[in-house]
């Protein structure tokens, strides 16, 4: 098969319109894709789909005209880690769906969970329970490879929803693992460069945690999805604050076995709350009162200026109080 024809590849094992009800259980009604006709065809299609998926992803990195040389270089350096994430996080959603990748990631996810548990908590998860779990995910991956729709098909919602939720849990473990390594690296750099942890936290760590959201929101805004982008700007931090604080206090309670844990707000946190309220208030005034439901572009410059004022104020308070 030539490389130029790989995107139009048609497997001889694809079943036609006369497939029985059993083969349609994993296929959304009205889907353009079909499951494989037999196990040999499923393996044949799966290997091809997997190769095409990663080849297209590699081409997207090299041929992206919006990315500069530095960004392309960083994406190339990140490629092995990206492949590892893709091989363990199941995404059965439209736009990212690849039948063989969903099947393989479901089967390999227990391996990542064992690595995550051992490296993050020094816990060995391997045992008879993990063996049962591995068997279940492996069988589930085989069933997806055999009966899920290929190509541009859509998986049935009754299966796609639980798989997506499971993939979200696996993705959360990746985020936690990467964040833990990032914090360790920042702590090391802070010690070597003699930079206080407070400054590292409000600058490098905050920028690193927000860079992925920033790039995603800017990309959505450039594609005309401004409402979605600005909603994500507030929904993301809100999720981090509510879920992060809730889960953090839950873990703290389980560890300390205390019903009450007293918390004090430092001047830096109070400063952050104050500037958040100022930004939200100005956003409402500018968007609803002055411009009648439209947020002007100049508000972005105001938000950037407000952020730099916040950084300067926080650093000033830290040095003054210390």
N, C-alpha and C positions, 0 to 999 in steps of 0.2 A: 504494500500500500504506500503510495507516495505521500510525502509530507504535506504537499499542497492540497491533498484530498482528504486529509485526516478529519477535518471538521465535518465533512459530508459522508463520513463512514457509515455504512449500513450493514449490520450484521446479518448473516444468513440464518441466524438462529432466532431472530425476532418473530414473534407470533403475530398473526394478522387478526382481523376483527372477530374471528370465530372462537376466541379463547373462552374457556369455561369460567364459571363464577369463582372458583378457587384461585385462579391466577389474577383475578381482578380485586381481591380483597385489599391489597396494598395500594391500589391505584385510585386516585381521586376521580370522581365522576366527571367526564368531559376532558380528562387529561389526554394530551397528545402523545404521551409515551406509553410503551408497553413493556411488560416484564419479559424476561428471557423465556425461550421455549423449553429448555431443559438445563440441567446443571452444567453441561459442557458449554452451552451457549452463554450461561450466566458468567462462568469463569472467563470465557473469551471476551465478552463485552466489558466485563469489569476491569480486566487488565488494560484494555484499550482506553476506556473512559478515564482511568486513573492516570495513564500516561499523558493523555490529551489535557487533562485538568492542570497538572503541574507544568506542562510545557506552555500552556496559555498563561499561567500565572507568571512564569519566568519572562515571557515575552512582554507582559504588561509592565513589568519592572523596567525592562530595557527600552521599550518603545513609548513610554509615557512622556508626552511632550510637556506636561505641566510640572514634572519633577526636574529639579536641577541635578547637577552632577553629584553634589554632596548627598542629596537625598537618595539618589540611585545607589551610590556607594554604600550608604547605611542600610538600605533595603537588601542589597546583595549580601552584606555581612549578616543581616538578620535572617536570611533565607533558610539556613538549617534549622533555626529555632522555630520559624514559621511552619516549616514542614512538620516538625515534631508536634506543634499545636494542632495542625490540621489532621494529623493522624490519630489524635486522641479526643478531639472535640467534635461531636456529631452535630451537623447543621443541615436539617432536612428542609430548609425554607427556600422559597423561590428566590432566584438570583444567586444563591450559593449552593444549590442542590447538585450533588454528584452521587449517584447511587452507590458506586463502589467505594467512594470515600466515606459515606455515611456508614456503610457496612464495616469497613476496615476500622474506622475510628471507634465504633461501638465495641468491636472485638478487642481492640488494643487499650481501651480506656482503663481497665483494671491494672494494667502494667504501670500506667502513669500514676494511678492512685497509690500503688505500693511505693513508688519512688517518692511521691509527695509526702506520704506518711512517714517514711523513714528519714528523709532529709529535713523535713520541717519539724517533726515531733519525736524523732528517734523511736518510731513505733514500727514493728514488723507486722504487717497485715496478713502475711501468708499463713494460711491454715486451712482447715477443712471448709470453713465458711467462705473464704476467698476462693477456694477451688470451685465451690458451687456457683459463686458469682461469676467467675471466669467462664465456666461452662455455659451459663445462661447468656452472657453477652456474646460468646462465640457462636452459639446456636442462633441468637437473634441476628447477628451479622450475616450468617449464612442465609437466613430466611429473607433478609432485606436484599441481599445480592441476587437471590433467586426470584423473588416475587415482586420487588419494588419496581416502579417504572424507570426505564432508562432514558437517556437523552434529555429532552426538554419536558419530560413528564412531571407530574405532580403527585407526591405521595399522599395517601388518604389522611385526612386530618386526625382520625382516631388513632393513628400511629405516629404521625408527624409531631403532634403536640407533646406526648410524653417523651419522645426522643429529644425534642428541642429543649424540654425542661431538664432532662438528664445532661444534655450538652451544656446547658447554662451552669449546672453545678460543677461540671468538669472545668469549664472556662473560669469559674470563680476560684478554683484551686490553682490554676495557672496564674491568675492575677495575684493571688496571695503569695505564691512562691516567688514570682518575679519581684513583687513589692518587698518581700523579705530580703532578697539579695540586693535590691537597690538601697534599702536602708543600711544594710551592712557595708556596702560600698561607700555610701555617703559618710557613714561614721568613720570609716578608715581614712577617707580623704580629709574629713574634718580634723582628725588627729594629726595627720601628716602636715597639713597646711595650717594647723592651729586656728581653725575657724570654729566658732561656737556652734553647738548643735541648733540653737535657736535660729541663727542666720541661715544655716543649711536647710532648716525646715521650711522657712517662709520663702526661700528663693529656689534653690536647686531641686529639692524634693517636691515642692509644690508645682514647679514648672514641669518636672518629669512626669508627675502623676496626671497633669492636665494636658500634656502635649497630644496624646491620642484623641481626646475629646475635641481639642482645638482643630486639629487637622480634619476630623470627620465633620464637624460643624461648618467649617469653612468650605469644604467640598460640597456639602448639601446646599449652602447658600449660593455657591457659584452655579449650581444646576437649577436654580430657581426655587428651591425649597426653603425659602427664608423663614417661614412660620415654623417649620419643623426644626430648623437649626436653632432658632432662638428659644424654642420650647426645650430643646435638649440642653441648652446652656443652663437652664434653671432646674430641669428634671434630674440631671446628672448629680450636681452637688446636693440636691435635696435627698436623693437616694443614698448618697454617701453619708450624709449627716444622720438621717433617720435609721437606716439599716446598720450603718457602722456603729453608731452609738448604742443602738439596741442590742446588736450582737455582742459588742464589746462589754457592755454592762452585764449581759447574760453570762458570758464566759467568766467575768470577774466575780460574779455572785457564786457560780459553781466552784470556782477555785478557792475563794475566801470563806465560803459558807456563811456570809453575812447578809442579813436582810436589808441593811442600809449601808450605803457608801457615800460619804460626804465629799462633795466636789466644790472646789473654789475656782472662780474665773480669774485668770491672770489678766493684767492690763493688755497684753497682746491679743487675747481672745476678745476682750471687750472692744478693743479697737477694730478688730475684724468684723464684729457684729455691727458696730456703728457705721462702717463704710458699706456694709451690705445693705443696711437700711437706707442709707443715702442713695445708693445706686438704684435700688428698687423704687424708692420714692420718686426720683428724677425720671425713671423709666415710665412710671404711671403718669406723671405730670406731662412729660413730653409726648407720650403716645396717645393718651386719652384726652387730656384737657386742652393742650395747645394745638396738636396736629390732628385731632379727631380720628384716632384709630390707626395712625401711621407713625412709625418710629423713624425719624429722619436719620440720614447717614451721619450727620454731625454728632449724634449721640455717641457713636463709637469712639470718636476722639475724646469726648468727655469721659467715657468709661476708662479709656487708657490713661488719661491724666489722673483720674481718681485712683487708679490702681498704683501708679507711681507715688502719689501722695501717701497712700496707705503704707507702702513699703518704707518710705522715708520716715513716716510717723512711728511705725513699729520699731524700726532700728533706733530711732531717737529715744523712744521710751525704754528700750532694752538697755542701751548704754547709760541713760540717765538713772534708771533704777538700780543698775548694777554698780 
